[in-house]
């Protein structure tokens, strides 16, 4: 050991302290003095003398930051009984210095040596401890708030409805990182068994999006939801329904398309002029272009182009863009019925030559 700087320390400070630890402890108890004695063989190793006792410590730089690690109490002799002798302290300090040099945190190693538990067991214990997460209610509210911020009102209404069924009430008060795919599949199956098969399909779609959102890197440290935990979630197979069964209704084949007489009646009323021009023209365009309400009411006059086929220029086409925020593809030319070119131009003039309805 090197010559210590403290005036009252012996010539070979670390050896003297290790060999006469009890004497040092008694002197420290008599006077409230604290001082450190550095070891000359292992850089950073120090013997810290305090009124409460004498302990070994190691100073090492981890990731560019200086840290002090407590190695344990100092004992006299050549054996590590009840603490660390000089050789034991130097060996442990060298291990700490090597781990810090490689970028590994020595705290886990020191905790394992202090408790007598291996590092592997220590890691398993840490992994088994419950991690901080979000409750089902908190996660659902945060998700719907984000949907409201980034999507349309109809999307928010759809997502809120798919997360509302009573089959999901079993997750109230649960941490979202503890919910498994099998548990969620059982909850979806309960709704499916009630005859709400379309609702069950929608639940799976929204729940997948919900858990993927919680697993995004911006919030995964808070939710601790694993990536892809609900990727393989699916609804039970649909109930078999064949033509010829008693519950089959042939009119169901038509779907939600209104009867022709109702379409004709709406078109006739729109042409009578008994309602504001903007509304009447809007109904005619809705019928003539066979497009959704949003595409028609939000269309500008520039979306309507003339078609020249077989020498006829009285026909028109409405260029309909892709639907939705994430839709792909370019505009689709949807032919309109005869006379709708005049309707589109008239509606455009009424709306300032830009917006039609």
Buried (B, 14 or more C-beta within 10 A) or exposed (E): BEEBEEEEBBEBBBEBBBBBBEEBBEBBEEEEEEBBBBBEEBEBBBBBBBEEBBBBBBBBEBEEEEBEBEBBBBBBEEEBEEBBBBEBBBBBBBBBBEBBEEEEEBBBBBEBBEEEEEEEEBEEEEEEEEEEBBBBEBBBEBBBEEBBEEBEEEBBEBBBEBBEBEBBEBBEEBBBBBBEBEEBBEBBBBBBEEEBBEBBBBBBBBBBBBBBBBBEEEBBEBBBBEEEBBEEBBBEEEEEEEEEEEEEEEEEEEEEEEEEEEEEEBBEEBBEEEEEEBEBBBBBBBBBBEBEEEBBBEBEBEBBBEBEEEEEEEBBBBBBEEEEEEEEEEEEBBBBBEBBBEBBBBBBEBBEEEBBB
